[in-house]
Amino acid sequence: NFINVQNNGDICVPIPQGAMGGLVKTEMNQGLPNVEITLSGQASNTTKTSATGNFAFNNLVEGKDYTLTPRLNSDHVNGVTTFDLILIRKHILNMTPLVSPYKLIAADANASKAITTLDMISIQKLILNLDPAFKNNSSWRFIDANYRFPDPSNPWLQTFPESFSINDLVGQKLSSNFIAVKIGDVNGSANLGLQEPEIRTGNDPLWLELEDQQLQAGQDYAVAFRVKDLATIQGYQFGLSYENKVVELMDIQYGLAKAENFGVFREEGLLTTNWYTDRAQLNPDALLFTLIFRARSAGKLSEILRLSERRMVIEAYGFDEER
């Protein structure tokens, strides 16, 4: 005798036995934590990558279709510094091309599928804190690690996959890996949340040279900024705070540093500035810029001005630094 068992009305629910998971890592094989992974298709769910960049969705019905999509769109300035601008400029000038497709994607800050001076402008505004985020791009992008670029020198030749899909899931698919690309960070200096932030000192520290002055209320003072051994410096960035109760910033007179090299936050008594070049300065005593202050009360200049990391990290780069 035989018993014919039928699933009339589809009332017999399949036992979930499938799983999907993987690793989100940078090009340098560093796992990225706190990436939101969305599962869609037969089931909907979200999870976040672990401290080592791993993630998994368990108890999935086999034989069904699923898609994984990573997302992380916070802290746009993480890892983005003036040194990245130096590297991107050298790429544009064909002095030192970026050879990795992931670095090229990172340099395309405005998501135009090309690397131009417009990307540099977008990154510059972010560094100076004039823009809080990239206007046309996310902070991180994620590319299917199994994808092979037809032309690594042109990663936009065809649309690269930023999600992973599988049809008719069978068993456990735990190798759905993604390469994480921090937009604007072409040298891979972003803090991934586990290690201490990188402190870049360089072989030659940046020495700012300016003349100390005794201030009297109601008088205007010109403060000229120069860098010692300027010919050895290919770039810098720093914040400069001043005592709002003692002085008022009236004007900036430009030298090597131009208007696009400054962010001014008068209510905070702060300015952000950077500068970079692709060749040594012929005049090592060239003037960077001059600040015009009006004294509100008596004081000493050296007690009023301070380097500040309130809105940007302080860094300087010598010509011996290439990556």
Disulfide bonds with the S-S distance in Angstrom:
none
